[in-house]
Amino acid sequence: MDEPTSGLDARAAAIVMRTVRNTVDTGRTVVCTIHQPSIDIFEAFDELFLMKRGGQEIYVGPLGHHSSDLIKYFESMPGVAKIKEGYNPATWMLEVTTAAQEMTLGVDFTDLYKNSDLYRRKKALISELSVPHPGSKDLYLETQFSVIVDTVYVLPVEAALVVLA
């Protein structure tokens, strides 16, 4: 979902996010882009895929209860300012990972992530899940292009973004 809460007041955004959460709780994976989320909306998510300008990964992992995993990850880096009590973790994470902060701290958040245990665990999980089960068959798609089925656009698996939850 691309910015499902944009343009909504707090009440409407909360209703949308409750619907998203209910969908996830049925076992489905939902991928959303959210810009400037409130604390409540941000913490409704289980996982975060954070990229800096240019599309480089700087954090891919769990948020944790009250964003504790995210906060612990970034606060463990020398020089990164600690989050203030009651401050929105989404706003804080964006503030502490700017290009200006990278220059000030003399770090590259992409390099730090790629050298982290979190990155190694994610890569190991991807490798593990990339091995087909014994006896499984390759997925065959008749076309590599999207097709319209009752006005629903269906994309081939190669074109789909898959997020593991």
Buried (B, 14 or more C-beta within 10 A) or exposed (E): EEEBBEEBEEEEBBEBBEEBEEEBEEEEEBEBEBEEBBBEBBBBBBBBBBBBEEEBBBBBBBBBEEBEBBBEBBEEBEEBEEBEEEEBBBBBBBBBBEEEBBEEBEBBBBEBBBEBEBBEEBEEEEEEEEEEEEEEEEEEEEEEEEEEEEEEEEEBEEEEEEEEE
